[in-house]
Amino acid sequence: MFTRLARAVLCGPALALIPLGAGAHEIVGNRFFPATLVADDPGVNDELSLPTASLFKTSDIPSVNELDIAVEFSKRITDDFALIVQPTWTHLYVPGGPLGNGASGFQNLETTAKYRVYKNAEHEFVLSVGLVAEWANTGAKSLSVDTFTTYTPTLFFGKGLGDLPDAVWWARPLAVTGVFGYAIPSRSRTIIATADPDSGDVTVDNSPNPRFFNWGGSIQYSMPYLKTAVNDLGLPDFFNHLIPLVEASLQTPVSNFAGLDNVKTTGTINPGVLWVGDYFQVGVEAIIPVSRQSGTSVGMIAQLHLYLDDLFPTTIGKPIFGGPVTPAKPF
Amino acid sequence: MRNKSIAFAFLALNASAMPAAAHASLDHSDPRVGNTVKSSPSAVTLWFTQRLEPAFSSAQVTNASGAVVSTGASVSGTVMRLGVRSLPPGTYRVHWKVLSVDTHTTEGNFTFRVGQ
């Protein structure tokens, strides 16, 4: 996810993949943290994003359109530990080009192992750690996927502001989430030899595989929280399900990028809105590149996200291992 | 047409006839969350989004000093009713903790005011 975009920007192939959040909703006391679309969120749950679709223009010159369609399946092994699998299909094409132009295929498969370390209901705080892996050579060669695996140890957190004082009651529905990861390629360099079909000359491209600091998060304003925990304003029910938010997903090269051009922080800012129900949520956001190296125009991302723990609480929506559910303790 | 069918199918996921049962979240209350009532209510009523397990669902009302002013809770389906003593003007906090019929536990709290 994060690493894909950054690496594409630095190395220059047409593929410039937008990161797609591997997240799950999380309930911490009064606070409901929804699954976010771009920046990974701290949730550990049984969920299915089917699909997440994004369309934007890459940073290449000239730029090409990129359509990504991703599926994310998150499965709890225990109550606090989940494995997430996220295949993504990509279509690259020249705007206005002939029908069928461009390249298509799956990106390298991405998996995440996430463990919820700490949860504090009173202060609406949750902390998780994870290991994100993008597996080498599991995608289509036509997309010039990486020939090395990238491992990203990652820290996730979520904090609701429900413990603010009464004087700023209107700010209590706010929440922030954050994600910080360090992307480590399994090989420090990629060497590709190419033979000219006419002359037979062989050229060798020897490029470093940079390490990145991946960072981002979201700022959310929860209308459900406003209604049920702060002030029921009597709004129409539709508005009480909305969570306007702004996400950010950024990548900063940290080391091993000597000799590469465009060594800068890249990423996107994503304003949008989620509608959350009892069993699913839908979301749509704009994709705004933070620089020319991050993209060439505003794109869009949309997602349908199913809460498997609510849809199928006795089968695939519960942890594989774990003790009996702890009942609520009467006061 | 097919797109419409898909949309309706997903909307149906939220219908009350859904056999599954999601987390029980607070839907609304009387007195309303964060609102002011002129005089002491005879009870505080909470409506949840799912049916509750009465044996493992409870709530209480406390005053500004933390003293409990509710007299007990009763649960029927998705509704919980809390009896309260006569409440003088002030701010009161409702703490709730419930178990939905699919064994999800949720909790929360909110305030309302009397006569201020």
Interface residues (C-beta under 8 A of the other chain):
Chain A: I27 G29 N30 F32 A121 W169 P224 K227 T228 A229 V230 N231 D232 G234 G277 D278 Y279 F280 L304 L306 Y307 D309 D310 L311 F312 P313 T314 G317 V325 T326 P327 A328 K329 P330 F331
Chain B: F10 L13 N14 M18 A20 A21 A22 H23 S25 L26 D27 H28 S29 R32 V33 G34 N35 T49 Q50 E53 A55 F56 S57 S58 A59 Q60 H95 K97 V98 L99 D102 T103 H104 T105 T106 E107 G108 N109 F110
